[in-house]
Amino acid sequence: MSSILASSRSTLTRSLLQNASSRPSLLAVARNYSNGEKTLKERFAELFPAKAEEIKQLKKEYGDTVIGEVQLKQAYGGMRGIKGLVWEGSVLDPEEGIRFRNRTIPEIQKELPKGAGGSEPLPEALFWLLLTGEIPTETQVKALSADLASRSELPEHVSDLLDSLPKDLHPMAQFSIAITALESESKFSKAYAQGVNKKDYWNYTFEDSLDLIGKLPVIASKIYRNVFKDGKLVAVDPNADFGKNLAHLLGYQNDEFVELMRLYLTIHADHEGGNVSAHTTHLVGSALSSPYLSFSAGLCGLAGPLHGRANQEVLEWLFKLREEVKGDYSKDTIEKYLWDTLNSGRVVPGYGHAVLRKTDPRYTAQREFALKHFPDYDLFKLVSAIYDIAPGVLTKHGKTKNPWPNVDSHSGVLLQYYGLTEASFYTVLFGVSRALGVLAQLIIDRAVGQPIERPKSFSTEKYISLVKSINAKK
Ligand SMILES: CC(C)(COP(=O)(O)OP(=O)(O)OC[C@H]1O[C@@H](n2cnc3c(N)ncnc32)[C@H](O)[C@@H]1OP(=O)(O)O)[C@@H](O)C(=O)NCCC(=O)NCCS
């Protein structure tokens, strides 16, 4: 199989590059920022034909291989554990946690290029890695940062729309409204309407995705500053990286906060394909809805309290706890508060996970950031005290399959320390990051020609007759 792959790779790569060079407009834009090295688009164009061919061969040779079986309880259990999705950027191991293109979080913290003067990875470098499987050079990331910044301007109607929304409309609702309204800018939708060849879908999806990502710091900050501050925004710095621009637009000049944004946006980006925001974006995208419409749908899923909004819930829960215990962070007091939460039929926010069975390494990365920068911060001490106690209580409670903390358990406390105290905004930051993972996959989906998603459903009546007939044969 490997020799077939190698020869078809070179032919396909050649033909694609020839094809790409006949489209000067899109590639020329990218080249303006290339500093002489390959741009992300050029590199992706070189790489994906081999991936498409690899998938084709895999399906041809092993398409009939049985890779799992499905039990009735899984159909009624949120499809947990059913293998039925393809996601290239990351794979989640229940014990070890996430790997981005086979790299752990500590590895990407070490290997990805950093911002000037900083030690945290650049989120746009992770985007490059998710899309290509390669670590970009510093020059390449710089070019990508500049490319994204050059795409940051909002159309007037989106800007006006955000200004017209009521301040008490949840920031996540505002976020998805703005992204939906950006459909007016979709190069993919326009090209599709003009009858573009399906081989070119990826090209317009790539352009829309980069345009969208480039606008995210402005959209998020506009929502933040409209709802919680004076509504004024500083200009995007064309020479700054993605995280730095976001921090400055939000109104935070502190270099440590800039570093936090880089780390935050990197570790929240991708968590394989079955989580609600990733799966929704992929599902809607599979109908060839534009990246704007697909990602907007994903954001609506991220806004749910069992998913991305858990970071807001954690903070609200922590504040109530802090108010109630009045500085007493003893084991007994925290334990009682945890039991009160559980006994009142609520979940402990920030704990548990559908796949993970150990402490989330994204939690650990944030804990290490706190230990490095503010080990004595009161709220951090409280989160740490809960980390010592909650797993034991949840284990005793005996319901959750995973008593350990997830990413949302820690993120809000870091933001609180630097003064970004408005918890209802937290999921928006998660969404800015999540765009990187889900749009990388959407570009890949279009490049390799993933079909429309359409799993099978049955009514309960039909399942009853199905299990009866299966069991009768035993
Ligand atoms: C993340 C989450 C939705 C995963 O759900 P799941 O895959 O169904 O989890 P489990 O299989 O472990 O759930 C089994 C039971 O334990 C309960 N459970 C799971 N996590 C719990 C928690 N943190 N506190 C209390 N109960 C919990 C579930 O509600 C379920 O109860 P039920 O049988 O009465 O319906 C769940 O752990 C949760 O609600 N956590 C809190 C919210 C959160 O932090 N979300 C962010 C995730 S990154």
The ligand as an SDF file (V2000), in Angstrom:
LIG
                    3D

 48 50  0  0  0  0  0  0  0  0999 V2000
  -19.1030   16.3690   31.6500 C   0  0  0  0  0  0  0  0  0  0  0  0
  -20.3730   15.5440   31.9020 C   0  0  0  0  0  0  0  0  0  0  0  0
  -21.5340   16.2040   31.1830 C   0  0  0  0  0  0  0  0  0  0  0  0
  -20.1660   14.1320   31.3410 C   0  0  0  0  0  0  0  0  0  0  0  0
  -21.3940   13.4580   31.4070 O   0  0  0  0  0  0  0  0  0  0  0  0
  -21.4790   11.8710   31.3460 P   0  0  0  0  0  0  0  0  0  0  0  0
  -20.5610   11.3560   30.2950 O   0  0  0  0  0  0  0  0  0  0  0  0
  -22.9070   11.5180   31.2300 O   0  0  0  0  0  0  0  0  0  0  0  0
  -20.8680   11.4710   32.7530 O   0  0  0  0  0  0  0  0  0  0  0  0
  -21.0670   10.0990   33.5560 P   0  0  0  0  0  0  0  0  0  0  0  0
  -21.2540    8.9500   32.6310 O   0  0  0  0  0  0  0  0  0  0  0  0
  -19.9370   10.0380   34.5110 O   0  0  0  0  0  0  0  0  0  0  0  0
  -22.4500   10.3550   34.3120 O   0  0  0  0  0  0  0  0  0  0  0  0
  -23.0370    9.3690   35.1270 C   0  0  0  0  0  0  0  0  0  0  0  0
  -23.8430   10.0490   36.2100 C   0  0  0  0  0  0  0  0  0  0  0  0
  -22.9490   10.8350   37.0290 O   0  0  0  0  0  0  0  0  0  0  0  0
  -23.4080   12.1390   37.1090 C   0  0  0  0  0  0  0  0  0  0  0  0
  -22.2850   13.0780   37.1180 N   0  0  0  0  0  0  0  0  0  0  0  0
  -21.3280   13.2170   36.1830 C   0  0  0  0  0  0  0  0  0  0  0  0
  -20.5140   14.2290   36.5110 N   0  0  0  0  0  0  0  0  0  0  0  0
  -20.9660   14.7350   37.6760 C   0  0  0  0  0  0  0  0  0  0  0  0
  -20.5790   15.8160   38.4850 C   0  0  0  0  0  0  0  0  0  0  0  0
  -19.5590   16.6120   38.1620 N   0  0  0  0  0  0  0  0  0  0  0  0
  -21.2900   16.0640   39.5950 N   0  0  0  0  0  0  0  0  0  0  0  0
  -22.3340   15.2850   39.9300 C   0  0  0  0  0  0  0  0  0  0  0  0
  -22.7900   14.2620   39.1800 N   0  0  0  0  0  0  0  0  0  0  0  0
  -22.0930   13.9940   38.0650 C   0  0  0  0  0  0  0  0  0  0  0  0
  -24.1860   12.3550   35.8090 C   0  0  0  0  0  0  0  0  0  0  0  0
  -25.0670   13.4690   35.9140 O   0  0  0  0  0  0  0  0  0  0  0  0
  -24.8840   11.0270   35.6830 C   0  0  0  0  0  0  0  0  0  0  0  0
  -25.9760   11.0320   36.5650 O   0  0  0  0  0  0  0  0  0  0  0  0
  -27.3750   10.3000   36.1700 P   0  0  0  0  0  0  0  0  0  0  0  0
  -27.0260    8.8510   36.0480 O   0  0  0  0  0  0  0  0  0  0  0  0
  -28.2610   10.6330   37.3050 O   0  0  0  0  0  0  0  0  0  0  0  0
  -27.8070   10.9100   34.8640 O   0  0  0  0  0  0  0  0  0  0  0  0
  -20.6380   15.4360   33.4310 C   0  0  0  0  0  0  0  0  0  0  0  0
  -19.5090   14.8770   34.0750 O   0  0  0  0  0  0  0  0  0  0  0  0
  -20.9990   16.7660   34.0580 C   0  0  0  0  0  0  0  0  0  0  0  0
  -22.1680   17.1580   34.0370 O   0  0  0  0  0  0  0  0  0  0  0  0
  -19.9960   17.5020   34.6550 N   0  0  0  0  0  0  0  0  0  0  0  0
  -20.2410   18.8160   35.1790 C   0  0  0  0  0  0  0  0  0  0  0  0
  -20.3010   19.8390   34.0670 C   0  0  0  0  0  0  0  0  0  0  0  0
  -18.9330   20.0790   33.4590 C   0  0  0  0  0  0  0  0  0  0  0  0
  -17.9520   20.2780   34.1720 O   0  0  0  0  0  0  0  0  0  0  0  0
  -18.8750   20.1250   32.1340 N   0  0  0  0  0  0  0  0  0  0  0  0
  -17.6560   20.4110   31.4080 C   0  0  0  0  0  0  0  0  0  0  0  0
  -17.1250   19.2000   30.7380 C   0  0  0  0  0  0  0  0  0  0  0  0
  -15.5510   19.5080   29.9960 S   0  0  0  0  0  0  0  0  0  0  0  0
  1  2  1  0
  2  3  1  0
  2  4  1  0
  2 36  1  0
  4  5  1  0
  5  6  1  0
  6  7  2  0
  6  8  1  0
  6  9  1  0
  9 10  1  0
 10 11  2  0
 10 12  1  0
 10 13  1  0
 13 14  1  0
 14 15  1  0
 15 16  1  0
 15 30  1  0
 16 17  1  0
 17 18  1  0
 17 28  1  0
 18 19  1  0
 18 27  1  0
 19 20  2  0
 20 21  1  0
 21 22  1  0
 21 27  2  0
 22 23  1  0
 22 24  2  0
 24 25  1  0
 25 26  2  0
 26 27  1  0
 28 29  1  0
 28 30  1  0
 30 31  1  0
 31 32  1  0
 32 33  2  0
 32 34  1  0
 32 35  1  0
 36 37  1  0
 36 38  1  0
 38 39  2  0
 38 40  1  0
 40 41  1  0
 41 42  1  0
 42 43  1  0
 43 44  2  0
 43 45  1  0
 45 46  1  0
 46 47  1  0
 47 48  1  0
M  END
$$$$
